[in-house]
Amino acid sequence: MKTSSRKHAEARLRESLQRQTRVLGSKQLWSERINRAGRRNRNLGIDITWITDRIGLGGGIWTAANMAEVARAGITHIIDMQVEFDDTPLAEIHGIQVLWNPTDDDFQPKSPNLFQRGVDFAQEALGDENARVFIHCAAGVHRAAMMTLALLCSQGWQLEDAMQTISSRRPVVDFAEVYVNSVEQFLQQQVRAGD
């Protein structure tokens, strides 16, 4: 029994290390792409990938200058998934509404309430045809991707189609199994609530 538990724990650790290695490689690749693009376009300061014409996904904003660029991009609403930094003070002067929905990128299951807050905020925003929503975390690899996935699926997208669209537009995204499972549980809860 102990040998079986130990082997299982070792397998989970190996899987976690492999995932972290993939993430670090993705972050480095994305950083290199941003740096190359920045050398071509000195105005690049924010990391946004448009998944639809009104829903963007990306990395942290961090500075007032970057927030000004977010405003110039026509973004009216932000879902900030990072624990590291609350965008609200930077966004206020631009009239951008922020939902700070902080979550750790800890590869642990996420509560359906986390997704519900984001989906409700985004759906209300997108009720205005001129609104544009930017969903971000620190690097735009895990937390913002799972929130974007939850939003698209809440709008009627099939899970696999939404994942494929997000990944094809933003290749750095890594859909960790635990996060996809969390989104699926949220969607199942939505279906039960609608019955």
C-alpha positions in Angstrom: 0.0 0.0 0.0 2.7 2.4 0.9 4.7 1.6 -2.3 1.5 2.4 -4.3 1.0 5.7 -2.6 4.6 6.6 -3.0 4.6 5.8 -6.7 1.4 7.8 -7.1 2.9 10.8 -5.3 6.1 10.5 -7.4 4.0 10.4 -10.6 2.1 13.5 -9.5 5.4 15.3 -8.7 6.9 14.4 -12.0 3.8 15.6 -13.8 3.9 18.9 -11.9 7.5 19.4 -12.7 6.9 18.8 -16.4 4.0 21.2 -16.4 6.1 23.9 -14.7 8.9 23.3 -17.2 6.4 23.8 -20.0 5.1 27.0 -18.4 8.5 28.5 -17.9 9.4 27.6 -21.5 6.2 29.2 -22.7 6.8 32.3 -20.6 10.3 32.6 -22.0 9.0 32.0 -25.6 6.3 34.6 -25.1 8.7 37.1 -23.6 11.1 36.6 -26.6 8.1 37.2 -29.0 7.2 40.4 -27.2 10.8 41.6 -27.2 11.1 40.9 -31.0 7.8 42.7 -31.6 8.9 45.5 -29.4 12.1 46.0 -31.5 9.9 46.2 -34.6 7.3 48.4 -32.9 8.5 50.6 -30.1 4.9 51.5 -29.1 4.3 47.9 -27.9 3.8 48.1 -24.1 0.8 46.0 -23.4 0.3 42.3 -24.0 -3.1 41.7 -25.5 -4.3 39.0 -27.8 -7.7 39.5 -29.2 -9.7 36.2 -29.0 -12.8 37.8 -30.4 -13.2 41.4 -31.6 -14.4 42.3 -28.1 -12.6 39.9 -25.8 -8.9 40.2 -25.2 -6.6 38.0 -23.2 -3.1 38.8 -22.0 -0.6 39.6 -19.3 -0.2 42.2 -16.6 -0.7 45.9 -17.2 1.5 47.1 -14.2 2.0 50.8 -15.1 0.1 54.0 -15.7 1.6 54.3 -19.2 0.4 50.8 -20.1 -3.1 51.5 -18.7 -3.2 54.6 -20.9 -2.4 52.3 -23.8 -5.2 49.9 -22.7 -7.6 52.9 -22.8 -6.4 53.9 -26.2 -7.2 50.3 -27.4 -10.8 50.9 -26.6 -10.9 48.6 -23.6 -13.8 49.5 -21.3 -13.7 46.7 -18.8 -10.9 44.6 -17.2 -11.1 41.3 -15.4 -7.8 41.2 -13.4 -7.2 37.6 -12.4 -3.8 38.2 -10.8 -3.2 38.2 -7.0 0.0 40.2 -7.6 -1.6 43.6 -8.5 -5.0 45.3 -8.5 -5.4 47.5 -11.6 -8.3 49.5 -10.2 -6.3 52.6 -9.2 -4.6 52.8 -12.6 -7.9 52.3 -14.5 -10.1 54.8 -12.6 -8.7 57.9 -14.3 -9.5 56.3 -17.7 -13.1 55.4 -16.7 -12.3 51.7 -17.2 -14.2 49.4 -14.9 -12.2 46.7 -13.2 -13.2 43.4 -11.6 -10.3 42.4 -9.5 -10.9 38.6 -9.3 -7.6 37.5 -7.7 -6.6 33.8 -7.8 -3.3 32.0 -7.3 -1.7 30.2 -10.2 -1.2 27.2 -7.9 -2.6 24.3 -10.0 -5.4 23.7 -7.5 -9.1 23.5 -8.4 -10.9 26.8 -8.6 -14.3 27.6 -7.2 -17.3 28.1 -9.5 -17.8 31.4 -7.7 -14.5 32.7 -9.2 -15.8 32.1 -12.7 -19.3 33.3 -11.9 -18.0 36.7 -10.8 -16.0 37.1 -14.0 -18.7 35.8 -16.3 -21.4 38.1 -14.7 -19.1 41.1 -15.0 -18.2 40.4 -18.6 -21.7 39.6 -19.7 -23.0 42.8 -18.2 -20.2 44.8 -19.9 -20.8 43.1 -23.3 -24.4 44.1 -23.1 -23.1 47.4 -24.4 -22.1 47.0 -28.0 -19.3 49.4 -27.6 -17.7 47.6 -24.7 -14.4 45.7 -25.0 -13.2 43.3 -22.2 -9.6 42.6 -21.4 -9.0 39.5 -19.2 -5.5 39.2 -17.8 -3.3 37.8 -15.2 0.5 38.3 -14.8 1.6 36.4 -18.0 -1.6 35.5 -19.8 -0.8 31.8 -19.7 -3.1 30.1 -17.1 -5.5 32.2 -15.0 -6.7 34.6 -17.7 -6.9 31.7 -20.2 -9.2 29.7 -17.9 -11.4 32.8 -17.2 -11.6 33.4 -21.0 -12.5 29.8 -21.5 -15.3 30.1 -18.9 -16.6 33.2 -20.5 -16.7 31.8 -24.1 -18.4 28.6 -23.0 -21.0 30.7 -21.1 -21.7 32.4 -24.3 -22.5 29.1 -26.0 -19.1 28.0 -27.3 -18.2 24.3 -27.1 -15.3 23.7 -24.7 -13.0 22.2 -27.3 -13.7 24.9 -29.9 -13.1 27.6 -27.3 -9.8 26.0 -26.2 -8.7 25.6 -29.9 -9.6 29.2 -30.7 -7.8 30.6 -27.7 -4.7 28.4 -28.3 -4.5 29.2 -31.9 -4.7 33.0 -31.3 -2.4 32.9 -28.2 -0.1 29.9 -28.5 1.6 30.6 -25.2 -1.6 29.6 -23.3 -1.3 26.4 -21.3 -4.6 24.8 -20.3 -3.7 22.9 -17.2 -6.0 19.9 -16.7 -7.0 21.0 -13.2 -8.1 24.4 -14.5 -10.1 23.0 -17.4 -11.8 20.6 -14.9 -12.6 23.6 -12.8 -14.2 25.4 -15.8 -16.2 22.2 -16.6 -17.5 22.1 -13.0 -18.5 25.7 -13.3 -20.4 25.1 -16.6 -22.1 22.0 -15.1 -23.2 24.2 -12.1 -24.6 26.7 -14.6 -26.6 24.0 -16.4 -28.0 22.7 -13.1 -29.0 26.3 -12.1 -30.8 26.8 -15.4 -32.9 23.6 -14.9 
